[in-house]
Structures are given as structure tokens and as C-alpha cells.
Amino acid sequence: MTEQNLTNKVALVTGGGRGIGAAVALRLARAGADVALTYQRDEDSAARVVAGIETQGRKALALRADGADAEAVVAAVEGTAETFGRLDILVNNASAFPVGPYQEVTADEIDRVLAANVRAPFLAAQAALRHMGEDGRVITVGSNVAERVPFGGLTLYTLSKSALSGMTRGLARDLGARGVTVVQVNPGPIDTDLNPADGPNADGVRSLVPLGRFGLPEEVAETIAHLAGPGGRFVTGTVVSVDGGISA
């Protein structure tokens, strides 16, 4: 894969201010794309990612958007297209990460998590596709727990991430004739501030991974960059796991 395979492309990465999203935004910029990103609260982190994109000679834009707010999600897509004049790549990365006993999940929490993890990616894709031409990309970040659930307390999160594979398959069918590909990337345990490799439960998680370690955000970003570029032209309607073998 060449470093400039995304030259003249515009990407939007939701939740691009930190963790996997930040790594994806920077990697797409390194491949030649101009990149917009959304963030919910941490404006300083988003500003650092913007600076990193601009350091690579690419244009960047940070937009505040709460994934649970339908209007904000659509506005972020429209703002990206208006600012850059086009939109070629959507990376649905932002999500909520609920953990806890299923007995304690409330109706309000179900609504909030499904709004952020299912409705937002659907609405973002719907809005983005109004601007995408042939060779567009819709890439959604899921989770290894959509395939296998290694421990308890993840029922609501698993429910939300499992729904994305249905969206991916359906959109792939709907958009194939347009030349737009739709793929889900399922990371496993990734070393981020929300799931640190030195956290209190990290040793137990690590013991379930055949490779024996947490992944890095940059490793997920490499796969997404490949799928966003020429290498992804014939990959659609499927799930690509970047999980160290935890789903094996």
C-alpha cells in the first residue's frame, strides 16, 4: 500500500479525538486524505489530532457532536461535506461502552446506548451517502464481542455492536451497484485510555488473547487505511477482525 493512496480524498472519523479514532484520523491523513473528526467533550485532544493532521500537510476539521444526538450526527456529516466540498470515506468509530450486570440496565440506558452505537452510525452513513460518489467507503468500528463474549457484564454493549454487522451487510447490498463498499472492523482488546493494557482487569483479558497482548490503536488504523484505499475495492459486506485471535 502506498502512502499517497488517499490523495484528494476526504474522510470523516467519528470519535476521532482519542484512542482508535485518533489513530485512524492520523493514518488516513498520512495516506493523503483531508480529515474531519468529531469529538464529544475533550476539545484539547481533538485539537491535538487536528494539529497532527495539519503537520502532515493535510486539511483538518474538528466538530463537536454527541453520538446520541441525531441532529448533531447529521450536522457533522453535512459540515464536513460543506467545508471540504466532498466526502469519500466515513469511519463510524464513536460509541458508548456500557459495562455492568444486565439486571441493572435501565430503559433510559438502553435508549442512550442504542442511539450512540446503532442509530448514529446508521444516520451518519445515510447522510454521508448523499455526498459519496463511486468508490466511496463506509467503515464501521464494531467489537470482538459482536462475535464472541469472553466474560460477563457486556450484554448491552454486545447487543449494540452485533447490530452493526446487519447494517453492514444490508448497506453492502444496497450500495454495491454504486461502487461503494461497506465493511465492519472488529477490534479486540486495544490499549486505550478507556481500556488500558495496565488496567485492573488487563491480565485476565490478555490471557484470552492467543497473541498474549493488547493491540495498539495504530494496528486497527492500518487495517482501516487499507480498506479505505485501493486495497478495499473488492471487500464489502463483511467483518474484518483485528483482535489478536481472541475470537478464534
C-alpha positions as CSV (number, residue, x, y, z in Angstrom):
1,M,0.0,0.0,0.0
2,T,1.4,3.4,-1.0
3,E,1.4,6.3,1.4
4,Q,-0.5,8.5,-1.0
5,N,-3.3,6.2,-1.9
6,L,-5.9,8.6,-0.5
7,T,-4.7,11.7,-2.1
8,N,-7.6,14.0,-3.0
9,K,-10.0,12.1,-0.7
10,V,-11.9,13.5,2.2
11,A,-12.7,11.4,5.3
12,L,-14.8,11.8,8.4
13,V,-13.9,9.9,11.5
14,T,-16.4,10.0,14.3
15,G,-14.9,9.9,17.8
16,G,-11.6,10.9,16.2
17,G,-10.3,12.9,19.2
18,R,-8.6,10.0,21.0
19,G,-7.9,6.3,21.0
20,I,-8.6,4.3,17.9
21,G,-10.4,7.2,16.2
22,A,-7.4,9.5,16.6
23,A,-5.0,6.8,15.2
24,V,-7.4,6.3,12.3
25,A,-7.6,10.1,11.6
26,L,-3.8,10.5,11.6
27,R,-3.3,7.4,9.5
28,L,-5.7,8.5,6.8
29,A,-4.0,11.9,6.7
30,R,-0.7,10.2,6.3
31,A,-2.1,8.3,3.3
32,G,-3.1,11.7,1.7
33,A,-6.7,12.4,2.9
34,D,-8.1,15.6,4.3
35,V,-9.8,14.6,7.5
36,A,-12.7,15.8,9.7
37,L,-13.3,14.3,13.1
38,T,-15.9,14.5,15.7
39,Y,-15.5,14.6,19.5
40,Q,-17.9,14.8,22.4
41,R,-16.1,16.6,25.2
42,D,-12.3,16.6,25.0
43,E,-11.7,19.6,22.9
44,D,-7.9,19.7,23.7
45,S,-7.4,16.1,22.5
46,A,-9.3,16.8,19.3
47,A,-7.2,19.9,18.7
48,R,-4.0,17.8,19.1
49,V,-5.2,15.4,16.4
50,V,-6.1,18.3,14.1
51,A,-2.6,19.7,14.6
52,G,-1.1,16.3,13.8
53,I,-3.1,16.1,10.6
54,E,-2.1,19.6,9.5
55,T,1.5,18.8,10.3
56,Q,1.3,16.2,7.6
57,G,0.2,18.9,5.1
58,R,-3.5,17.9,5.1
59,K,-6.6,19.9,5.9
60,A,-8.4,19.1,9.1
61,L,-11.6,19.9,10.9
62,A,-12.9,19.1,14.4
63,L,-16.6,19.1,15.1
64,R,-18.3,18.7,18.4
65,A,-21.0,16.0,18.2
66,D,-22.7,13.8,20.7
67,G,-23.4,10.4,19.1
68,A,-26.7,10.1,21.0
69,D,-27.9,13.4,19.4
70,A,-29.3,12.5,15.9
71,E,-29.2,16.1,14.7
72,A,-25.6,16.6,15.7
73,V,-24.6,13.4,13.9
74,V,-26.1,14.5,10.6
75,A,-24.8,18.1,11.1
76,A,-21.3,16.7,11.4
77,V,-21.6,14.9,8.1
78,E,-23.1,18.0,6.4
79,G,-20.4,20.2,7.9
80,T,-17.7,18.0,6.6
81,A,-19.1,18.0,3.1
82,E,-19.7,21.7,3.1
83,T,-16.2,22.5,4.4
84,F,-14.2,20.2,2.0
85,G,-16.6,20.1,-0.9
86,R,-16.9,16.3,-0.9
87,L,-16.9,13.2,1.3
88,D,-15.4,9.9,0.2
89,I,-14.8,8.0,3.4
90,L,-16.9,7.6,6.6
91,V,-15.4,5.8,9.6
92,N,-18.1,5.2,12.2
93,N,-15.9,4.9,15.3
94,A,-17.6,6.8,18.1
95,S,-19.6,4.7,20.6
96,A,-20.6,4.2,24.2
97,F,-19.1,1.4,26.2
98,P,-21.5,0.3,28.9
99,V,-20.3,-2.4,31.3
100,G,-22.3,-3.9,34.2
101,P,-24.9,-6.5,35.3
102,Y,-27.8,-6.9,32.9
103,Q,-30.2,-6.7,35.8
104,E,-29.2,-3.1,36.4
105,V,-29.6,-1.8,32.9
106,T,-32.4,0.7,32.7
107,A,-34.7,1.6,29.8
108,D,-33.0,5.0,29.5
109,E,-29.6,3.4,29.3
110,I,-30.7,1.1,26.6
111,D,-32.1,4.0,24.6
112,R,-28.8,6.0,25.1
113,V,-26.5,3.2,24.1
114,L,-28.5,2.2,21.1
115,A,-28.7,5.8,20.0
116,A,-25.0,6.2,20.1
117,N,-23.9,2.8,18.9
118,V,-26.5,1.9,16.3
119,R,-28.7,4.8,15.3
120,A,-25.7,7.2,15.0
121,P,-23.7,5.0,12.6
122,F,-26.9,4.4,10.5
123,L,-27.7,8.1,10.3
124,A,-24.1,9.1,9.6
125,A,-24.0,6.6,6.8
126,Q,-27.3,7.7,5.4
127,A,-26.2,11.3,5.4
128,A,-22.7,10.6,4.1
129,L,-24.1,8.6,1.1
130,R,-25.8,11.6,-0.2
131,H,-22.4,13.0,-0.9
132,M,-20.4,9.9,-1.9
133,G,-19.7,9.0,-5.4
134,E,-18.3,5.8,-6.9
135,D,-15.5,4.2,-4.8
136,G,-16.9,5.6,-1.5
137,R,-16.2,3.8,1.7
138,V,-18.3,3.2,4.8
139,I,-16.3,1.6,7.5
140,T,-17.8,0.9,10.9
141,V,-15.8,0.0,14.0
142,G,-17.5,-2.8,15.9
143,S,-16.0,-5.0,18.6
144,N,-14.8,-8.6,19.0
145,V,-17.7,-9.1,21.5
146,A,-20.1,-9.0,18.5
147,E,-18.6,-12.4,17.6
148,R,-17.9,-14.0,21.0
149,V,-18.4,-12.7,24.5
150,P,-15.4,-13.6,26.7
151,F,-16.9,-12.6,30.1
152,G,-20.0,-11.2,31.7
153,G,-21.3,-7.7,32.1
154,L,-21.3,-6.8,28.3
155,T,-24.8,-7.8,27.2
156,L,-26.0,-4.3,26.3
157,Y,-22.7,-3.4,24.6
158,T,-22.7,-6.8,22.7
159,L,-26.3,-6.2,21.6
160,S,-25.4,-2.8,20.1
161,K,-22.2,-3.9,18.4
162,S,-23.9,-7.0,16.9
163,A,-26.5,-4.9,15.2
164,L,-23.8,-3.2,13.2
165,S,-23.0,-6.4,11.2
166,G,-26.6,-6.4,10.0
167,M,-26.3,-2.8,8.9
168,T,-23.0,-3.6,7.1
169,R,-24.4,-6.5,5.2
170,G,-27.6,-4.6,4.3
171,L,-25.8,-1.5,3.1
172,A,-23.3,-3.5,1.1
173,R,-26.3,-5.0,-0.9
174,D,-27.9,-1.6,-1.3
175,L,-24.8,0.2,-2.4
176,G,-22.9,-2.4,-4.5
177,A,-24.2,-1.0,-7.8
178,R,-22.8,2.4,-6.8
179,G,-19.4,1.0,-6.3
180,V,-19.5,2.0,-2.6
181,T,-18.0,-0.6,-0.2
182,V,-19.3,-1.2,3.4
183,V,-17.1,-3.0,5.9
184,Q,-17.1,-3.6,9.7
185,V,-13.8,-3.8,11.6
186,N,-14.0,-5.6,14.9
187,P,-11.1,-4.7,17.2
188,G,-10.2,-6.9,20.1
189,P,-8.6,-5.6,23.4
190,I,-6.9,-2.4,22.3
191,D,-4.7,-0.3,24.6
192,T,-6.5,3.0,25.0
193,D,-7.4,5.3,27.9
194,L,-10.8,3.5,28.2
195,N,-9.3,0.0,28.1
196,P,-5.6,0.3,29.3
197,A,-3.3,-2.6,29.0
198,D,-2.2,-2.0,32.6
199,G,-5.8,-1.7,33.9
200,P,-7.1,-3.8,36.8
201,N,-8.6,-6.5,34.6
202,A,-6.0,-6.4,31.9
203,D,-4.2,-9.6,32.9
204,G,-7.4,-11.6,32.7
205,V,-8.2,-10.1,29.3
206,R,-4.7,-10.7,28.0
207,S,-4.9,-14.4,29.0
208,L,-7.7,-14.8,26.5
209,V,-5.7,-13.4,23.5
210,P,-3.7,-16.0,21.6
211,L,-1.1,-13.4,20.8
212,G,-0.8,-12.6,24.5
213,R,-1.1,-8.9,24.4
214,F,-3.4,-5.9,23.9
215,G,-3.4,-4.4,20.4
216,L,-2.4,-0.9,19.5
217,P,-4.8,1.8,18.1
218,E,-2.3,2.1,15.2
219,E,-2.8,-1.6,14.3
220,V,-6.5,-1.1,13.9
221,A,-5.8,2.1,11.9
222,E,-3.6,0.3,9.4
223,T,-6.4,-2.1,8.6
224,I,-8.9,0.7,8.2
225,A,-6.5,2.6,6.0
226,H,-6.1,-0.4,3.8
227,L,-9.9,-0.9,3.4
228,A,-10.3,2.8,2.7
229,G,-7.8,2.7,-0.1
230,P,-7.4,0.8,-3.4
231,G,-6.9,-2.5,-1.4
232,G,-10.5,-2.3,-0.2
233,R,-12.2,-2.0,-3.6
234,F,-13.4,-5.7,-3.6
235,V,-14.1,-6.0,0.2
236,T,-17.7,-5.3,1.2
237,G,-20.5,-6.7,3.3
238,T,-18.1,-8.4,5.7
239,V,-16.4,-8.2,9.1
240,V,-12.6,-7.9,9.4
241,S,-11.3,-8.8,12.9
242,V,-8.3,-7.1,14.3
243,D,-8.4,-8.9,17.7
244,G,-5.2,-10.9,18.2
245,G,-7.2,-14.1,17.8
246,I,-9.5,-13.6,20.8
247,S,-12.5,-14.6,18.7
248,A,-10.8,-17.8,17.4
